[in-house]
Amino acid sequence: GALAIPQLPVAKYPVVAPPQVEVYAVYPGASAQTLDESVVSLIEQELNGTDGLLYFESQSSLGSASITATFKPGTDPEMAQVDVQNRLKTVESRLPQAVIQQGLQVEKISSGFLMLVTLTASKDSNLDEVALSDYLARNVMNEIKRVEGVGKAQLYGAERAMRIWINPQKLIGFNLTTTDVNNAIASQNAQVAAGSIGDLPGSKTQEITATVLVKGQLSSPQEFADIVLRANPDGSTVRIGDVARVEIGSQEYQYGTRLNGKSASAFSVKLAPEANALSTGNLIRAKMDELSRYFPAGVEYSIPYDTTPFVKVSITKVIYTLVEAMILVFAVMYLFLQNMRYTLIPTLVVPVALMGTFATMLVMGFSINVLTMFGMVLAIGILVDDAIVVVENVERIMVSEGLSPRDATRKAMTQISGAIIGITLVLVAVFIPMAFMPGSVGIIYQQFSVSMATSILFSAFLALSLTPALCATLLKPIAKGEHHAKGGFFGWFNRKFEHLSQGYEHWVVHLIKRSGRYLLLYGALLVVLVVLFARLPSSFLPVEDQGYIITDIQLPPGASQNRTIKVAEQIEAHNASEPGIGNTTMILGFSFSGNGQNAALAFTTLEDWSERGAKDSASAIAKHGVGPFGDG
């Protein structure tokens, strides 16, 4: 069990979302409608009938489209990805050539971002946003994708590329078309395999051999500008530089990034299914620290959005609660048993049962999350019950019959073994049905119920094996009929507890004599309980302050990026004046509602929980933002 703990994934909740596989297609220059008709519809038709497929959804924007296929819970993500790739092979021949050249990306993903990493340059640096994106694409992205636990790393930018901006009027004036430009570039910017001199078979007098190197591909804007489009009979030529402006720019301008109002470049990371969120986050940070040593002068990275601190805090709080519960259980047992040896036996049993539960969780593919840890916290009180029953029965037999600890343990186990097994089966029967609930709710309660049932089963097993062994070896013999009168604090506690017990007995007798009126009171309490339960708000999971706010920005169709930037600047200015807010990262061109110039997504990271009060909670800050922007 101890060896299983480091191998268990760590997450806030179990993986509730069903497995998803994303297909990403790029069609440079194509409109959303063209992509939908020539690419997306064909892929969607082919995905129909995929094993375990629940549904699929697609988003098309200028130049790119994504299709997300969602599978039934329990489907193996690896096999789902392979199945999707096999089906794409049958449809590739019907896709546009430009899409095939760019390639179809197929990745298994999880819903939600793990973190967002940005790259910024100081004022003294001569690197702009395009240069930062190019550096990320060439030197960072591949390293991050190889990090264990990373499901998808998406760059909100692009590599540098040779941009040829055609002037339509000049092109028409020379009686040329864009097809002529494409053909000229393809024919004059080609990698040529020129062969070699003196290769075999050769003459007997051949002394040397050499490889012929031919410069086929062009590398500078001037070389592209000199590409000949047409040679006239009079010896004159029309070149690309005559009809277009050639420069080195970005491969695409779909996305943009702003960090606290300043230009930056960024990429997001999504967790792979069943991956360890904390471990993956730590590995990414370590990798970025390693890569940052080779960054150009004036360039630095930051992680303005990170979900792992909340996961870490949540699990840490539950672990503290688990430790506190064990301490309280130990204190209560010592208070009532009033003997360190008697108390030590149940205390030793609890960690062993929990370790067995961790080992079972690893075998079943569970994770360390709030629900499994919560199940263990609840199970602690149940775990000690079986051990206490064994210890008290052994002590009773030693006092009443004067037997040795070893003989008293043997006799005690013949008396209570059946009772322990019966109690265990009843408790397991209470929790196990929750593991068979269907849908996402069943997934949430499955790990909770199974961890509880496993802990209880291990407790019963230990009560029949380890606890008797400890009783036979640790307990001291007691003379027959020996009195255990206590003085001091324990004597005072026993007298007070006896007095309290007698008072409770008198109250129960009084209650039984007037059962009618108390049954009416009980019925009234049940009615009040039902009314209050019906009025309680309901939700799939509790709404918590996770330390960040995500704002989806969607302008009217056709709105340019300039209008989107103005809205982004207003949000940035509002966040800068709002107490409790740390960083504001704006992704232009991307949102949960779709991609395009009219879309953006804001990641607002809040200050640490210790530095914020109730007035600066995530929900309060979000409500403050509804006023200025809710009607926009």
C-alpha positions as CSV (number, residue, x, y, z in Angstrom):
1,G,0.0,0.0,0.0
2,A,2.8,2.4,0.8
3,L,4.5,1.6,-2.5
4,A,1.2,2.2,-4.3
5,I,0.7,5.8,-3.0
6,P,3.4,7.5,-5.2
7,Q,2.0,5.7,-8.3
8,L,-1.6,6.8,-7.8
9,P,-2.8,9.7,-9.9
10,V,-3.7,12.8,-7.9
11,A,-6.8,14.9,-8.9
12,K,-9.5,17.0,-7.2
13,Y,-12.3,14.7,-8.4
14,P,-12.4,11.4,-10.4
15,V,-12.4,11.7,-14.1
16,V,-16.1,12.4,-14.7
17,A,-16.0,13.5,-18.3
18,P,-16.2,10.6,-20.8
19,P,-13.1,10.1,-23.1
20,Q,-12.7,12.5,-25.9
21,V,-10.7,12.4,-29.1
22,E,-10.1,15.6,-31.1
23,V,-9.4,15.8,-34.9
24,Y,-7.9,19.1,-35.9
25,A,-7.7,20.1,-39.6
26,V,-6.0,23.1,-41.2
27,Y,-7.2,24.5,-44.6
28,P,-5.3,27.8,-45.2
29,G,-7.5,30.6,-46.4
30,A,-10.8,28.5,-46.4
31,S,-13.9,30.0,-44.9
32,A,-15.8,28.3,-42.1
33,Q,-18.5,27.3,-44.6
34,T,-16.0,25.8,-47.0
35,L,-14.3,23.9,-44.2
36,D,-17.7,22.6,-43.0
37,E,-18.7,21.4,-46.5
38,S,-15.4,20.0,-47.8
39,V,-13.8,18.7,-44.6
40,V,-15.9,18.5,-41.5
41,S,-19.0,16.9,-43.0
42,L,-16.9,14.2,-44.6
43,I,-15.1,13.4,-41.3
44,E,-18.4,13.4,-39.4
45,Q,-20.0,11.0,-41.8
46,E,-17.1,8.6,-41.4
47,L,-17.1,8.8,-37.6
48,N,-20.7,7.6,-37.5
49,G,-20.8,4.0,-36.2
50,T,-17.5,4.2,-34.3
51,D,-17.5,1.8,-31.4
52,G,-18.5,3.4,-28.2
53,L,-19.2,6.8,-29.8
54,L,-21.7,8.9,-27.9
55,Y,-21.7,12.1,-30.0
56,F,-19.4,14.5,-31.8
57,E,-19.3,18.2,-32.2
58,S,-17.4,20.4,-34.5
59,Q,-16.2,24.0,-34.8
60,S,-15.1,25.7,-38.0
61,S,-13.4,29.0,-38.4
62,L,-11.2,30.7,-41.0
63,G,-8.5,28.3,-42.0
64,S,-9.1,25.6,-39.3
65,A,-11.7,23.2,-37.9
66,S,-11.8,20.8,-35.0
67,I,-14.1,17.8,-34.5
68,T,-14.4,16.4,-30.9
69,A,-15.7,12.8,-30.6
70,T,-17.0,11.9,-27.2
71,F,-17.1,8.2,-26.2
72,K,-19.0,6.2,-23.6
73,P,-17.5,6.3,-20.0
74,G,-15.1,3.4,-19.6
75,T,-13.9,3.4,-23.2
76,D,-10.2,3.0,-23.5
77,P,-8.9,6.4,-24.8
78,E,-6.0,4.7,-26.6
79,M,-8.3,2.3,-28.6
80,A,-10.7,5.2,-29.3
81,Q,-7.9,7.2,-30.8
82,V,-6.7,4.3,-32.9
83,D,-10.3,3.7,-34.1
84,V,-10.7,7.3,-35.2
85,Q,-7.3,7.3,-37.0
86,N,-8.3,4.2,-38.9
87,R,-11.6,5.8,-40.0
88,L,-9.8,9.0,-41.1
89,K,-7.6,6.9,-43.4
90,T,-10.7,6.0,-45.5
91,V,-11.8,9.6,-45.9
92,E,-8.4,11.2,-46.6
93,S,-8.6,10.7,-50.4
94,R,-11.7,12.8,-50.6
95,L,-10.3,15.7,-48.6
96,P,-8.8,18.8,-50.3
97,Q,-5.1,18.4,-51.2
98,A,-4.2,21.4,-49.0
99,V,-5.7,19.7,-45.9
100,I,-3.8,16.5,-46.6
101,Q,-0.5,18.4,-47.0
102,Q,-1.1,20.1,-43.6
103,G,-2.0,16.8,-42.0
104,L,-4.9,15.8,-39.7
105,Q,-4.0,15.9,-36.0
106,V,-5.7,13.3,-33.8
107,E,-5.3,13.6,-30.1
108,K,-7.0,12.2,-27.0
109,I,-7.8,15.1,-24.7
110,S,-9.4,15.9,-21.4
111,S,-11.9,18.7,-20.9
112,G,-10.4,21.8,-19.2
113,F,-7.0,23.4,-19.2
114,L,-4.3,22.3,-16.8
115,M,-2.2,25.5,-17.1
116,L,-1.4,28.4,-19.4
117,V,2.3,29.3,-20.0
118,T,3.3,32.7,-21.5
119,L,6.5,34.1,-23.0
120,T,7.2,37.8,-22.8
121,A,10.1,40.0,-23.9
122,S,11.5,43.0,-22.1
123,K,11.4,46.5,-23.7
124,D,15.2,46.2,-24.4
125,S,14.6,43.0,-26.5
126,N,13.9,43.3,-30.2
127,L,11.7,40.3,-30.2
128,D,8.0,40.9,-31.1
129,E,5.0,38.6,-30.6
130,V,5.7,36.8,-33.9
131,A,9.3,36.1,-32.9
132,L,8.2,34.8,-29.4
133,S,5.6,32.4,-31.0
134,D,8.2,31.2,-33.5
135,Y,10.6,30.5,-30.6
136,L,7.9,28.6,-28.7
137,A,7.0,26.5,-31.7
138,R,10.6,25.6,-32.6
139,N,12.2,25.2,-29.2
140,V,9.5,24.6,-26.5
141,M,6.4,23.0,-27.8
142,N,8.0,19.6,-28.7
143,E,9.7,19.4,-25.3
144,I,6.4,20.1,-23.5
145,K,4.5,17.5,-25.6
146,R,7.0,14.9,-24.5
147,V,6.3,15.6,-20.8
148,E,4.6,12.6,-19.1
149,G,0.9,13.4,-18.5
150,V,0.5,16.0,-21.2
151,G,-2.5,15.2,-23.4
152,K,-2.4,18.3,-25.7
153,A,-0.3,21.4,-25.9
154,Q,-1.8,24.1,-28.1
155,L,0.2,27.1,-29.2
156,Y,-1.7,30.4,-29.6
157,G,0.5,31.7,-32.3
158,A,2.5,30.2,-35.2
159,E,6.0,29.8,-36.6
160,R,7.6,32.4,-38.9
161,A,6.9,32.0,-42.5
162,M,7.6,33.7,-45.9
163,R,4.5,35.9,-46.5
164,I,3.7,37.0,-50.1
165,W,1.1,39.8,-50.0
166,I,-0.3,40.0,-53.5
167,N,-1.6,43.3,-54.9
168,P,-4.7,42.2,-56.9
169,Q,-4.7,45.3,-59.1
170,K,-1.1,44.8,-60.2
171,L,-1.7,41.1,-60.7
172,I,-4.7,41.9,-63.0
173,G,-2.6,44.5,-64.8
174,F,-0.1,41.9,-65.8
175,N,-2.9,39.5,-66.8
176,L,-1.8,37.0,-64.2
177,T,-3.7,34.9,-61.5
178,T,-2.9,33.6,-58.1
179,T,-2.6,30.2,-59.6
180,D,0.3,31.5,-61.7
181,V,2.0,32.7,-58.6
182,N,1.5,29.4,-56.8
183,N,2.9,27.4,-59.7
184,A,5.9,29.7,-60.1
185,I,6.7,29.3,-56.4
186,A,6.3,25.5,-56.5
187,S,8.5,25.1,-59.5
188,Q,11.3,27.5,-58.6
189,N,11.4,26.9,-54.9
190,A,12.0,23.1,-54.9
191,Q,14.5,20.8,-53.2
192,V,16.5,19.1,-56.0
193,A,18.2,15.8,-55.6
194,A,21.2,16.5,-57.8
195,G,23.0,13.2,-57.3
196,S,26.8,12.8,-57.2
197,I,29.9,12.7,-59.4
198,G,32.0,9.6,-59.7
199,D,29.4,7.3,-58.1
200,L,29.3,3.6,-58.9
201,P,29.5,2.1,-61.4
202,G,32.5,4.1,-62.5
203,S,35.6,3.7,-64.6
204,K,38.8,2.2,-63.2
205,T,40.5,5.5,-63.5
206,Q,38.0,7.3,-61.2
207,E,39.9,8.8,-58.3
208,I,37.4,10.8,-56.3
209,T,33.6,11.0,-55.7
210,A,31.6,14.0,-54.6
211,T,28.0,14.8,-53.8
212,V,26.5,17.6,-56.0
213,L,24.8,20.3,-53.9
214,V,22.2,22.5,-55.6
215,K,20.5,25.3,-53.9
216,G,16.9,24.6,-54.7
217,Q,14.9,26.1,-51.8
218,L,14.9,29.9,-51.3
219,S,15.5,31.4,-47.9
220,S,15.2,35.2,-48.1
221,P,12.5,37.7,-49.1
222,Q,14.6,39.0,-51.9
223,E,15.1,35.5,-53.4
224,F,11.3,35.0,-53.4
225,A,10.7,38.4,-54.8
226,D,13.0,37.5,-57.8
227,I,10.9,34.4,-58.7
228,V,9.9,34.8,-62.4
229,L,6.2,34.7,-63.1
230,R,6.4,35.3,-66.8
231,A,9.2,35.8,-69.4
232,N,8.1,38.0,-72.3
233,P,9.3,37.6,-75.9
234,D,11.1,40.9,-75.7
235,G,13.3,39.7,-72.9
236,S,11.5,41.4,-70.1
237,T,10.2,39.5,-67.1
238,V,7.5,39.8,-64.5
239,R,8.6,38.8,-61.0
240,I,6.8,38.3,-57.8
241,G,8.3,41.5,-56.4
242,D,6.4,43.4,-59.2
243,V,3.0,42.2,-58.0
244,A,3.4,41.5,-54.3
245,R,5.2,42.5,-51.1
246,V,7.4,39.8,-49.7
247,E,8.4,39.7,-46.0
248,I,9.0,37.3,-43.2
249,G,5.9,37.2,-41.0
250,S,3.8,34.7,-39.1
251,Q,2.4,31.5,-40.7
252,E,-1.0,32.6,-39.5
253,Y,-2.5,35.5,-37.6
254,Q,-5.5,33.8,-36.1
255,Y,-4.4,34.0,-32.4
256,G,-3.0,36.6,-30.2
257,T,-2.0,36.8,-26.5
258,R,-2.0,39.6,-24.0
259,L,-0.6,39.3,-20.4
260,N,-1.8,42.2,-18.2
261,G,-2.3,44.4,-21.2
262,K,1.1,43.7,-22.8
263,S,1.8,41.5,-25.9
264,A,3.0,38.0,-25.3
265,S,2.9,34.5,-26.7
266,A,1.3,31.6,-24.9
267,F,0.4,27.9,-25.1
268,S,-2.1,25.9,-23.1
269,V,-1.7,22.4,-21.7
270,K,-4.5,19.8,-21.3
271,L,-4.1,16.8,-19.2
272,A,-4.0,13.3,-20.7
273,P,-6.8,10.9,-19.5
274,E,-5.9,9.3,-16.1
275,A,-2.8,11.5,-15.7
276,N,-1.6,12.9,-12.4
277,A,-2.4,16.6,-12.4
278,L,0.1,17.5,-9.7
279,S,2.9,15.4,-11.1
280,T,2.4,16.8,-14.6
281,G,2.3,20.3,-13.4
282,N,5.6,19.9,-11.5
283,L,7.2,18.3,-14.6
284,I,6.1,21.1,-16.8
285,R,7.5,23.7,-14.4
286,A,10.8,21.8,-14.2
287,K,11.0,21.6,-18.0
288,M,10.3,25.3,-18.4
289,D,13.0,26.1,-15.8
290,E,15.4,23.9,-17.7
291,L,14.5,25.5,-21.1
292,S,14.6,29.1,-19.7
293,R,18.4,28.8,-19.3
294,Y,18.6,28.9,-23.1
295,F,16.1,31.7,-23.7
296,P,17.3,34.8,-25.7
297,A,18.3,37.8,-23.6
298,G,15.3,39.7,-22.2
299,V,12.9,36.8,-22.6
300,E,11.2,35.1,-19.6
301,Y,8.3,32.8,-19.0
302,S,5.4,32.8,-16.5
303,I,2.5,30.6,-15.6
304,P,-0.4,33.0,-15.0
305,Y,-3.0,30.3,-15.0
306,D,-2.5,27.0,-13.2
307,T,-5.2,24.7,-11.8
308,T,-2.8,22.5,-9.8
309,P,-2.6,24.8,-6.6
310,F,-6.3,24.3,-6.0
311,V,-5.9,20.5,-6.4
312,K,-2.9,20.5,-4.1
313,V,-4.7,22.6,-1.5
314,S,-7.9,20.4,-1.7
315,I,-6.0,17.1,-1.2
316,T,-3.7,18.6,1.5
317,K,-6.8,19.8,3.5
318,V,-8.3,16.3,3.2
319,I,-5.1,14.7,4.4
320,Y,-4.9,17.1,7.3
321,T,-8.5,16.1,8.1
322,L,-7.5,12.4,7.9
323,V,-4.6,12.9,10.3
324,E,-6.8,14.9,12.7
325,A,-9.5,12.2,12.6
326,M,-6.9,9.5,13.5
327,I,-5.6,11.7,16.4
328,L,-9.2,12.3,17.6
329,V,-10.0,8.6,17.3
330,F,-6.9,7.7,19.3
331,A,-7.7,10.3,22.0
332,V,-11.3,9.1,22.3
333,M,-10.2,5.4,22.5
334,Y,-7.7,6.2,25.2
335,L,-10.3,8.3,27.1
336,F,-12.7,5.3,27.3
337,L,-10.3,2.3,27.3
338,Q,-8.0,4.1,29.7
339,N,-5.1,1.8,28.9
340,M,-2.3,2.5,26.5
341,R,-1.9,-1.1,25.4
342,Y,-5.6,-1.4,24.6
343,T,-5.6,1.8,22.7
344,L,-2.4,0.9,20.7
345,I,-4.0,-2.2,19.1
346,P,-6.8,-0.4,17.2
347,T,-4.4,2.4,16.4
348,L,-2.0,0.0,14.6
349,V,-4.9,-1.6,12.7
350,V,-6.2,1.6,11.1
351,P,-3.0,2.5,9.0
352,V,-2.7,-1.1,7.9
353,A,-6.3,-1.1,6.6
354,L,-5.8,2.2,4.8
355,M,-2.6,1.0,3.2
356,G,-4.5,-2.0,1.9
357,T,-7.1,0.4,0.5
358,F,-4.5,2.3,-1.4
359,A,-3.1,-0.9,-2.9
360,T,-6.7,-1.8,-4.1
361,M,-7.2,1.7,-5.5
362,L,-4.0,1.3,-7.7
363,V,-5.2,-2.1,-9.0
364,M,-8.7,-0.7,-9.8
365,G,-7.3,2.4,-11.6
366,F,-8.6,4.9,-9.0
367,S,-6.9,8.2,-8.1
368,I,-6.2,10.1,-4.9
369,N,-9.0,12.6,-4.9
370,V,-11.3,14.4,-2.6
371,L,-13.9,11.7,-2.7
372,T,-11.6,8.7,-2.1
373,M,-9.9,10.6,0.8
374,F,-13.3,11.6,2.2
375,G,-14.3,8.0,2.1
376,M,-11.2,7.1,4.1
377,V,-11.9,9.8,6.7
378,L,-15.4,8.5,7.2
379,A,-14.1,4.9,7.4
380,I,-11.7,5.6,10.2
381,G,-14.5,5.5,12.8
382,I,-15.7,2.2,11.3
383,L,-12.2,0.7,11.1
384,V,-11.6,0.9,14.8
385,D,-14.9,-0.6,15.8
386,D,-14.0,-4.2,14.9
387,A,-10.7,-3.9,16.7
388,I,-12.3,-2.4,19.8
389,V,-14.9,-5.2,19.9
390,V,-12.1,-7.8,19.9
391,V,-10.0,-6.0,22.5
392,E,-13.0,-5.4,24.9
393,N,-14.1,-9.0,24.6
394,V,-10.6,-10.3,25.3
395,E,-10.4,-8.1,28.4
396,R,-13.8,-9.3,29.6
397,I,-12.8,-12.9,29.4
398,M,-9.5,-12.3,31.1
399,V,-11.3,-10.5,34.0
400,S,-14.2,-12.9,34.3
401,E,-12.3,-16.2,33.8
402,G,-8.7,-15.4,34.6
403,L,-7.4,-16.8,31.4
404,S,-4.1,-15.7,29.8
405,P,-4.1,-13.2,26.9
406,R,-3.4,-16.0,24.5
407,D,-6.2,-18.3,25.7
408,A,-8.6,-15.4,26.2
409,T,-8.0,-14.3,22.6
410,R,-8.8,-17.7,21.3
411,K,-12.0,-18.0,23.2
412,A,-13.0,-14.4,22.4
413,M,-12.6,-15.0,18.6
414,T,-14.9,-18.1,18.7
415,Q,-17.6,-15.9,20.2
416,I,-17.4,-12.8,18.0
417,S,-16.0,-13.9,14.6
418,G,-19.5,-14.4,13.2
419,A,-20.7,-11.1,14.5
420,I,-17.7,-9.3,12.9
421,I,-18.4,-10.9,9.6
422,G,-22.1,-10.1,9.8
423,I,-21.5,-6.5,10.6
424,T,-19.0,-6.2,7.8
425,L,-21.3,-7.6,5.2
426,V,-24.1,-5.3,6.3
427,L,-21.9,-2.2,6.1
428,V,-20.5,-3.3,2.7
429,A,-24.0,-3.9,1.4
430,V,-24.8,-0.2,2.3
431,F,-22.0,1.3,0.2
432,I,-21.5,-1.1,-2.7
433,P,-24.8,-0.3,-4.5
434,M,-23.5,3.3,-5.1
435,A,-20.7,1.9,-7.2
436,F,-23.3,0.6,-9.8
437,M,-25.1,3.9,-10.3
438,P,-25.1,4.8,-14.0
439,G,-23.8,7.9,-15.8
440,S,-21.5,10.6,-14.4
441,V,-23.0,10.5,-11.0
442,G,-22.1,6.8,-10.8
443,I,-18.5,7.6,-11.7
444,I,-18.3,10.2,-8.9
445,Y,-19.7,7.9,-6.2
446,Q,-18.0,4.7,-7.5
447,Q,-14.5,5.6,-6.1
448,F,-16.1,6.9,-2.9
449,S,-18.1,3.7,-2.3
450,V,-15.5,1.3,-3.3
451,S,-12.8,2.9,-1.1
452,M,-15.2,2.8,1.8
453,A,-16.2,-0.9,1.2
454,T,-12.5,-1.9,0.7
455,S,-11.5,-0.2,4.0
456,I,-14.3,-2.0,5.8
457,L,-13.4,-5.4,4.3
458,F,-9.7,-4.9,5.3
459,S,-10.9,-3.9,8.8
460,A,-12.8,-7.1,9.2
461,F,-9.9,-9.2,7.8
462,L,-7.5,-7.5,10.3
463,A,-10.0,-8.0,13.1
464,L,-9.9,-11.7,12.4
465,S,-6.1,-11.9,12.0
466,L,-3.9,-9.0,13.1
467,T,-5.9,-7.8,16.0
468,P,-6.1,-11.2,17.8
469,A,-2.3,-11.6,17.3
470,L,-1.7,-8.2,18.8
471,C,-4.0,-9.0,21.7
472,A,-2.2,-12.2,22.5
473,T,1.2,-10.5,22.4
474,L,0.7,-7.0,23.8
475,L,-2.0,-7.4,26.5
476,K,-0.9,-8.2,30.1
477,P,-2.6,-11.0,32.1
478,I,-5.3,-9.9,34.6
479,A,-6.3,-11.7,37.7
480,K,-9.8,-13.1,37.8
481,G,-12.2,-10.6,39.2
482,E,-9.6,-7.8,39.4
483,H,-11.2,-4.4,39.9
484,H,-10.2,-1.6,37.6
485,A,-11.2,1.4,39.7
486,K,-9.5,4.5,38.4
487,G,-8.4,7.6,40.3
488,G,-7.5,11.1,39.2
489,F,-8.8,12.3,35.8
490,F,-10.1,8.9,34.6
491,G,-11.9,8.4,37.9
492,W,-13.6,11.8,37.6
493,F,-14.5,11.1,33.9
494,N,-15.9,7.7,34.8
495,R,-18.1,9.1,37.5
496,K,-19.4,11.9,35.2
497,F,-20.0,9.5,32.4
498,E,-21.9,7.2,34.7
499,H,-24.0,10.1,35.8
500,L,-24.7,11.1,32.2
501,S,-25.7,7.6,31.3
502,Q,-28.1,7.4,34.2
503,G,-29.6,10.7,33.1
504,Y,-30.0,9.4,29.6
505,E,-31.7,6.3,30.8
506,H,-34.3,8.3,32.8
507,W,-34.9,10.5,29.8
508,V,-35.5,7.5,27.6
509,V,-38.0,6.1,30.1
510,H,-39.8,9.4,30.2
511,L,-39.9,9.4,26.3
512,I,-41.4,5.9,26.1
513,K,-44.2,6.8,28.5
514,R,-45.2,9.7,26.3
515,S,-44.5,8.2,22.9
516,G,-47.5,9.6,21.2
517,R,-46.7,13.3,21.5
518,Y,-43.0,12.6,20.7
519,L,-44.0,10.7,17.5
520,L,-46.0,13.8,16.5
521,L,-43.0,15.9,17.1
522,Y,-40.9,13.5,15.1
523,G,-43.4,13.7,12.2
524,A,-43.3,17.5,12.3
525,L,-39.5,17.4,12.2
526,L,-39.7,15.1,9.1
527,V,-42.0,17.6,7.4
528,V,-39.7,20.5,8.1
529,L,-36.8,18.4,6.8
530,V,-38.5,17.6,3.5
531,V,-39.5,21.3,3.0
532,L,-35.9,22.5,3.7
533,F,-34.5,19.8,1.5
534,A,-36.8,20.8,-1.4
535,R,-35.6,24.4,-1.1
536,L,-31.9,23.7,-1.0
537,P,-30.2,24.7,-4.3
538,S,-28.8,21.8,-6.2
539,S,-25.7,21.4,-8.4
540,F,-23.7,18.6,-10.0
541,L,-20.6,19.6,-7.9
542,P,-20.2,22.3,-5.3
543,V,-19.2,25.7,-6.5
544,E,-15.8,26.5,-4.9
545,D,-13.3,29.4,-5.1
546,Q,-10.7,27.7,-7.2
547,G,-8.5,30.8,-7.5
548,Y,-9.3,31.8,-11.0
549,I,-12.1,33.1,-13.3
550,I,-12.5,32.3,-17.0
551,T,-14.4,34.8,-19.1
552,D,-15.7,33.8,-22.5
553,I,-15.9,36.8,-24.9
554,Q,-18.0,36.7,-28.0
555,L,-18.6,39.7,-30.2
556,P,-21.3,39.9,-33.0
557,P,-20.5,37.9,-36.2
558,G,-18.2,39.9,-38.5
559,A,-16.6,41.9,-35.7
560,S,-12.9,42.5,-36.4
561,Q,-10.1,41.8,-34.0
562,N,-9.7,45.5,-33.4
563,R,-13.1,45.6,-31.7
564,T,-12.2,42.5,-29.7
565,I,-9.0,44.1,-28.5
566,K,-11.0,47.1,-27.3
567,V,-13.2,44.9,-25.2
568,A,-10.1,43.1,-23.9
569,E,-8.6,46.4,-22.9
570,Q,-11.7,47.3,-20.9
571,I,-11.7,44.0,-19.1
572,E,-8.0,44.4,-18.3
573,A,-8.5,47.9,-17.0
574,H,-11.4,46.7,-14.8
575,N,-9.3,43.8,-13.4
576,A,-6.4,46.1,-12.7
577,S,-8.6,48.1,-10.4
578,E,-10.3,45.2,-8.7
579,P,-8.7,44.0,-5.4
580,G,-7.8,40.4,-5.2
581,I,-6.9,39.9,-8.8
582,G,-3.4,38.8,-9.8
583,N,-2.9,38.3,-13.5
584,T,-5.2,38.7,-16.6
585,T,-4.3,36.6,-19.6
586,M,-6.2,37.3,-22.8
587,I,-6.3,34.8,-25.7
588,L,-7.5,36.5,-28.8
589,G,-9.2,34.5,-31.6
590,F,-10.1,31.6,-29.3
591,S,-13.1,30.9,-27.0
592,F,-15.4,28.2,-25.9
593,S,-18.1,29.6,-28.2
594,G,-15.9,29.3,-31.3
595,N,-12.8,30.7,-32.9
596,G,-12.4,33.9,-35.0
597,Q,-11.6,37.5,-34.8
598,N,-14.7,38.2,-32.8
599,A,-13.8,35.7,-30.0
600,A,-11.5,35.9,-27.0
601,L,-11.0,34.1,-23.7
602,A,-9.8,35.8,-20.5
603,F,-8.0,33.8,-17.7
604,T,-8.2,35.9,-14.6
605,T,-6.0,34.5,-11.8
606,L,-6.8,35.6,-8.3
607,E,-4.3,36.2,-5.4
608,D,-3.7,33.5,-2.9
609,W,-6.6,32.5,-0.7
610,S,-4.7,33.7,2.4
611,E,-4.6,37.2,1.0
612,R,-8.3,37.4,0.1
613,G,-11.4,37.7,2.2
614,A,-15.1,36.9,1.6
615,K,-15.5,40.2,-0.3
616,D,-12.7,39.1,-2.7
617,S,-13.9,35.6,-3.4
618,A,-14.1,34.3,-6.9
619,S,-17.9,34.5,-7.0
620,A,-17.9,38.1,-5.6
621,I,-15.3,39.2,-8.2
622,A,-17.3,37.6,-11.0
623,K,-20.4,39.4,-9.8
624,H,-18.5,42.7,-9.9
625,G,-17.7,42.1,-13.5
626,V,-21.3,41.3,-14.5
627,G,-22.3,44.9,-14.1
628,P,-19.8,46.7,-16.4
629,F,-19.8,43.9,-19.1
630,G,-23.0,41.9,-18.6
631,D,-25.0,43.9,-21.1
632,G,-22.1,44.4,-23.5
